[in-house]
C-alpha cells in the first residue's frame, strides 16, 4: 500500500513538474515574439496578433493558475507595439490640386501680379502745355506825338487772343484786336470836330505764369506790338484852282510800334470755360503818320501826301472777356 501511494505521489510530482516547466517557456516565447521588429510598425502588429492566441491557449490548457500572469504580458506588448505604430505612422503627403485648379491658381497669381503692377505704375502726368483761347472787349487809350502836337485816341475793339502755359511756368501770348478809333485832335479842313476811323493791333508776348492751377492763372508778359489807326473823311465838292470842280477827301493814318508788358488773370468757371481780365502798359517807341488829300474828278484822281514820324508817348490796354481751355 505504501509502495502504491508512493508511486502515485511520484507520478503526480512528475506531472506537476512538467506542467510548471512548460509555462515559463511559453512566456519566454511570447515575450520574444514582439522584440525582433525589423519591418514597419504595422507589420509588427500583424506578427504579434497571431502570437497572442497560442499563448492564451497554452496557458489555459496547462495551468489556469498561470493565466493571470501571462495575459498582462501579451496585452502590454501589443499596446506598446500599437502605440509605436501610431507614433511612426507616416505623414500623408499634402494634397495636390488637379491640373485645372493649378491653372486657376496660376491665373489668380498672374492677376494679382497685374494688380500690383498697375498699383506700382507711375501716376498719369499732367499735360506739358495748357492752351487757352480768349475772346473779349479791348479799350486801348493811346497818346501819340506827331510833329509838334499830341494826338489822343480812344479805341474800341474786339479782341481774340491765345495763351499757352507750360508746366514749368513759361507762357506765351498772341492777341489781335480790331475795331474803331476816335479822336478829337485831328482836324481836317473844314474842321468836323471828332473823327472816327478804324483801329487794329497785333501783339506778341512771352513771360511767366507764377500761378498756374486748374482754377486760377496769373501771368505776366513782356509784349511787343504794332497799332494802326486810319481816319478818312467823306468826299465833298470843292473848286480847285487847277482842276476845277472836284470831289475832295482827307485821310490820316497812324502806325505805332509799342513795347511794354501785360498782367493777365484767368478764373475758371468750369473745366473748360472761364473769365479773364488783362491790363497792359506800353511805351510808344515810334509813330509814323501819313496825312493825305485826295482829289477826284471822273476817272482822274490826285493824291497829295505829307509824311511825318516821331516818338510817341504811351498806350494803356485793358481787356476783359471769356477764355476757353483745351
C-alpha positions, 0 to 999 in steps of 0.5 A: 500500500505504501509502495502504491501511494508512493508511486502515485505521489511520484507520478503526480510530482512528475506531472506537476513538474512538467506542467510548471516547466512548460509555462515559463517557456511559453512566456519566454516565447511570447515575450520574444515574439514582439522584440525582433521588429525589423519591418514597419510598425504595422507589420509588427502588429500583424506578427504579434496578433497571431502570437497572442492566441497560442499563448492564451491557449497554452496557458489555459490548457496547462495551468489556469493558475498561470493565466493571470500572469501571462495575459498582462504580458501579451496585452502590454506588448501589443499596446506598446507595439500599437502605440509605436505604430501610431507614433511612426505612422507616416505623414500623408503627403499634402494634397495636390490640386488637379491640373485645372485648379493649378491653372486657376491658381496660376491665373489668380497669381498672374492677376494679382501680379497685374494688380500690383503692377498697375498699383506700382505704375507711375501716376498719369502726368499732367499735360506739358502745355495748357492752351487757352483761347480768349475772346473779349472787349479791348479799350486801348487809350493811346497818346501819340506825338506827331510833329509838334502836337499830341494826338489822343485816341480812344479805341474800341475793339474786339479782341481774340487772343491765345495763351499757352502755359507750360508746366514749368511756368513759361507762357506765351501770348498772341492777341489781335484786336480790331475795331474803331478809333476816335479822336478829337485832335485831328482836324481836317479842313473844314474842321468836323470836330471828332473823327472816327476811323478804324483801329487794329493791333497785333501783339506778341508776348512771352513771360511767366505764369507764377500761378498756374492751377486748374482754377486760377492763372496769373501771368505776366508778359513782356509784349511787343506790338504794332497799332494802326489807326486810319481816319478818312473823311467823306468826299465833298465838292470843292473848286480847285484852282487847277482842276476845277470842280472836284470831289475832295477827301482827307485821310490820316493814318497812324502806325505805332510800334509799342513795347511794354508788358501785360498782367493777365488773370484767368478764373475758371468757371468750369473745366473748360470755360472761364473769365479773364481780365488783362491790363497792359502798359506800353511805351510808344517807341515810334509813330509814323503818320501819313496825312493825305488829300485826295482829289477826284474828278471822273476817272482822274484822281490826285493824291497829295501826301505829307509824311511825318514820324516821331516818338510817341508817348504811351498806350494803356490796354485793358481787356476783359472777356471769356477764355476757353481751355483745351 
